[in-house]
């Protein structure tokens, strides 16, 4: 099994190979490069796991707060937003037009809020994916939802 995760913008990708001793046929150099040189990513994973052990309940509550905020925004702006997809911190808004999705993502980025437009697939609804950090506070989530509403209102 190969698992992986790209940190912001894919600049620090991390992956691991999970295998058995019998399946591991790499020579020592190959095994070290492939499996042993992800120190920064491994440390980040360990810190994140520890953070979640200590703060998982709060993270879940704020994730629910974000998702509920997106639902309210969708109800307020049905002329622009078609639906919501995803769960809590990993959610996207589906827009009724490619232009609206692109303009929304651009405005979010101008406000330094991570949002990426997924508008390049012919048979998929135009969407903007948002990933607030798990360290978000209720105030941070409220701010992000407020900015979303402000942009859609304009």
C-alpha positions as CSV (number, residue, x, y, z in Angstrom):
1,X,0.0,0.0,0.0
2,X,1.3,3.4,-0.8
3,X,-0.2,6.4,1.1
4,X,0.6,10.0,0.6
5,X,-0.3,13.6,1.4
6,X,0.9,16.8,-0.2
7,X,1.3,19.7,2.3
8,X,0.2,23.1,1.0
9,X,0.5,23.5,-2.7
10,X,2.3,20.2,-3.0
11,X,5.5,21.7,-1.9
12,X,6.3,19.1,0.7
13,X,4.8,15.9,-0.4
14,X,5.1,12.9,1.8
15,X,4.5,9.3,1.1
16,X,5.1,6.0,2.8
17,X,5.2,2.4,1.5
18,X,3.5,0.0,3.8
19,X,4.6,-3.5,3.0
20,X,5.9,-6.8,4.4
21,X,9.5,-7.9,4.8
22,X,9.0,-10.4,2.0
23,X,7.7,-7.7,-0.4
24,X,10.5,-5.3,0.4
25,X,13.0,-6.0,-2.4
26,X,14.7,-2.6,-2.5
27,X,18.4,-2.5,-1.9
28,X,19.6,-0.6,1.2
29,X,20.1,2.7,-0.7
30,X,16.7,2.5,-2.3
31,X,15.0,1.7,0.9
32,X,16.7,4.6,2.7
33,X,15.8,7.2,0.0
34,X,12.2,5.9,-0.4
35,X,11.3,5.2,3.2
36,X,13.7,7.1,5.4
37,X,14.1,10.6,4.1
38,X,10.8,12.2,5.1
39,X,11.9,13.5,8.4
40,X,10.0,16.9,8.2
41,X,6.8,15.2,6.9
42,X,7.0,12.5,9.5
43,X,7.5,15.1,12.3
44,X,4.5,17.1,11.0
45,X,2.4,13.9,11.0
46,X,3.4,13.1,14.6
47,X,2.6,16.6,15.7
48,X,-0.7,16.6,14.0
49,X,-1.7,13.2,15.5
50,X,-0.7,14.5,19.0
51,X,-2.7,17.7,18.4
52,X,-5.8,15.7,17.3
53,X,-5.5,13.4,20.4
54,X,-5.6,16.5,22.6
55,X,-8.0,18.6,20.6
56,X,-10.1,16.3,18.5
57,X,-13.4,17.3,20.1
58,X,-12.8,21.0,19.5
59,X,-11.6,20.3,15.9
60,X,-14.8,18.3,15.2
61,X,-17.0,21.1,16.7
62,X,-15.3,23.7,14.6
63,X,-15.6,21.5,11.5
64,X,-19.3,21.2,12.1
65,X,-19.5,24.9,12.6
66,X,-17.8,25.5,9.2
67,X,-20.1,23.0,7.5
68,X,-23.2,24.6,9.0
69,X,-22.0,28.0,8.0
70,X,-21.6,26.8,4.4
71,X,-25.2,25.5,4.5
72,X,-26.5,28.9,5.6
73,X,-24.5,30.6,2.8
74,X,-25.9,28.2,0.3
75,X,-29.5,28.9,1.5
76,X,-28.8,32.6,1.3
77,X,-27.3,32.5,-2.2
78,X,-29.2,29.8,-4.2
79,X,-28.8,31.9,-7.4
80,X,-25.0,31.3,-7.3
81,X,-24.5,28.1,-5.2
82,X,-26.0,24.8,-6.3
83,X,-24.9,22.6,-3.4
84,X,-22.2,21.7,-1.0
85,X,-20.0,18.6,-1.2
86,X,-17.5,17.2,1.3
87,X,-17.3,17.1,5.1
88,X,-16.4,19.7,7.6
89,X,-12.9,21.0,6.9
90,X,-12.7,19.5,3.5
91,X,-15.7,21.0,1.8
92,X,-16.5,22.5,-1.6
93,X,-19.2,24.8,-2.9
94,X,-20.6,23.9,-6.3
95,X,-21.3,26.9,-8.4
96,X,-23.9,27.4,-11.1
97,X,-21.2,28.8,-13.5
98,X,-17.5,28.4,-14.2
99,X,-17.1,32.2,-14.2
100,X,-18.7,32.6,-10.8
101,X,-16.5,29.8,-9.3
102,X,-13.3,31.3,-10.8
103,X,-14.2,34.8,-9.6
104,X,-15.1,33.6,-6.1
105,X,-11.8,31.6,-5.7
106,X,-9.8,34.7,-6.9
107,X,-11.5,36.9,-4.3
108,X,-10.9,34.4,-1.5
109,X,-7.2,34.3,-2.4
110,X,-7.0,38.1,-2.3
111,X,-8.1,37.8,1.3
112,X,-5.4,35.1,2.0
113,X,-8.0,32.3,2.4
114,X,-7.1,29.0,0.9
115,X,-9.6,28.2,-1.9
116,X,-9.0,26.4,-5.2
117,X,-11.3,26.4,-8.1
118,X,-12.0,23.1,-9.8
119,X,-13.3,24.2,-13.1
120,X,-11.3,22.3,-15.7
121,X,-13.3,19.1,-15.9
122,X,-15.9,19.1,-18.6
123,X,-18.4,16.7,-16.9
124,X,-18.0,18.1,-13.3
125,X,-19.8,20.9,-11.7
126,X,-17.7,24.0,-11.2
127,X,-16.5,23.9,-7.6
128,X,-14.3,25.8,-5.1
129,X,-12.6,23.6,-2.5
130,X,-11.8,25.1,0.9
131,X,-9.6,23.6,3.6
132,X,-9.6,25.7,6.8
133,X,-6.8,24.7,9.1
134,X,-7.6,22.2,11.9
135,X,-6.2,24.8,14.3
136,X,-9.1,27.1,13.5
137,X,-10.9,28.7,16.3
138,X,-14.7,29.5,16.3
139,X,-13.7,33.1,15.5
140,X,-11.6,32.0,12.5
141,X,-14.4,29.8,11.2
142,X,-16.9,32.6,11.6
143,X,-14.5,35.0,9.8
144,X,-14.1,32.6,6.8
145,X,-17.8,32.0,6.5
146,X,-18.4,35.8,6.8
147,X,-15.9,36.5,4.0
148,X,-17.6,33.8,1.8
149,X,-21.0,35.5,2.4
150,X,-19.6,38.9,1.7
151,X,-18.0,37.8,-1.6
152,X,-21.2,36.1,-2.7
153,X,-23.3,39.1,-1.8
154,X,-21.2,41.3,-4.0
